[in-house]
Every structure is written in structure tokens, then in C-alpha cells.
């Protein structure tokens, strides 16, 4: 039997009934019925605390992919630039915790028009061109802020908006481009060039593009992958 205590009035009633039966029948010791055993006491299992799910802490951009990384440095997701833009937008929306502003942008020069998905300083630009891996990506990234939605955003080698342009250029001096009436640009190639004779006179390559728009030694924009015609 367990250790549960019966209420006092139940015990008193049982005592009276026992006295009434004393003269009627001899007292006998209770016997255990064959096969009857006292069930062992059971313990209520205690719930184990599960570890909290990992949350995104940063986004890392390279010329090959976009990685969402947690605070421990573990890659939570990775998308390349040849995947459908809608799938990548969904992944980034979950990481940033908010929906992007969707708008239309007009093209110009070598850039066709397309749709922009902008989280305020971090945008996916889905241009209207034909995707062809590994040369023509489905979309590109335009970064104009160092932190978006609480997540830090930088390139795979640690370059972020707001960094010193000259410091970045010192690490890649051979790739600096200067334009008379335009921004200072730094383009370095992480993928092979297009094959020679690929339908163009100048052989391009996909690159990370770092821009100092105001010539004030501050990285103002990062674009990846960018078509680098001078690499």
C-alpha cells in the first residue's frame, strides 16, 4: 500500500465496524492472494531541459554564396547565386525576422531592370536576365549597411560597409579601379574568368565589388557577385 493518509472520519468508521465484528468471528491475519504482488513505487519522470534553438547572428557574403551564421560561428544555411531568388529571399526573411520591401528598379548600361527585395541596407536584386551557371547568376546582393535586423553583414574576408577603403585597398592593391567622375572601386576575383571567346571581346569574371562612393575613404557599398570586366 502507498503512504497516502486516510481522512480521520474514514478511519473512525472503520474502527467502529471492527469492534462490532469482534464477537462474531475470530480475527485472522490478512493473507496475500496467490500472484498478487505489491506494485513498485513509480517516479514521475522529470522533463529534461532542451537547448534553445540556434539563432542567426551574422550574414557572410562571398562571390560564391550567402551564409547565415549563428553566434558560435556555425553555418545555419548557405545559398548560392544560381538558386531561385524566391527561395533565398525566404531564407533571409526567416533569418532577419522581417519581410523585405519589394520594389521595381530600372536598369541602365549593362544592368537590366528587375525586382529588389530590400531589408533596409541589404537587398537582393533579381535582374531580368537569363541565368547560366557558373557565369550569369540569378540575382546579386547590394549591401549599404554594416548591420541589418540585428545581424552583422560582411564579406568572407571581413570587409563591411563603413570600413576604411584604403585599408581594404592595401590588401588588394592590384584590383583598385579609379574613375574620373565616379566612385573608387575595388574588385577582386574569386571565380575563374569566363572562357576565352565567350561571345565577348573583353573576358569578364564574377567578383566582389567594394565601393567608396564619396571618395571619403569609407566603404559605402558592397555588391556581389559583380561582373568584373577589368579582372
C-alpha positions, 0 to 999 in steps of 0.5 A: 500500500502507498503512504497516502493518509486516510481522512480521520472520519474514514478511519473512525468508521472503520474502527467502529465496524471492527469492534462490532465484528469482534464477537462474531468471528475470530480475527485472522491475519490478512493473507496475500492472494496467490500472484498478487504482488505489491506494485513498485513505487513509480517516479514521475519522470522529470522533463529534461531541459532542451537547448534553445534553438540556434539563432542567426547572428551574422550574414557572410557574403562571398562571390560564391554564396550567402551564409547565415551564421549563428553566434558560435560561428556555425553555418545555419544555411548557405545559398548560392547565386544560381538558386531561385531568388524566391527561395533565398529571399525566404531564407533571409526573411526567416533569418532577419525576422522581417519581410523585405520591401519589394520594389521595381528598379530600372536598369541602365548600361549593362544592368537590366531592370528587375525586382529588389527585395530590400531589408533596409541596407541589404537587398537582393536584386533579381535582374531580368536576365537569363541565368547560366551557371557558373557565369550569369547568376540569378540575382546579386546582393547590394549591401549599404549597411554594416548591420541589418535586423540585428545581424552583422553583414560582411564579406568572407574576408571581413570587409563591411560597409563603413570600413576604411577603403584604403585599408581594404585597398592595401590588401588588394592593391592590384584590383583598385579601379579609379574613375574620373567622375565616379566612385573608387572601386575595388574588385577582386576575383574569386571565380575563374574568368569566363572562357576565352571567346565567350561571345565577348571581346573583353573576358569578364569574371564574377567578383566582389565589388567594394565601393567608396562612393564619396571618395571619403575613404569609407566603404559605402557599398558592397555588391556581389557577385559583380561582373568584373570586366577589368579582372 
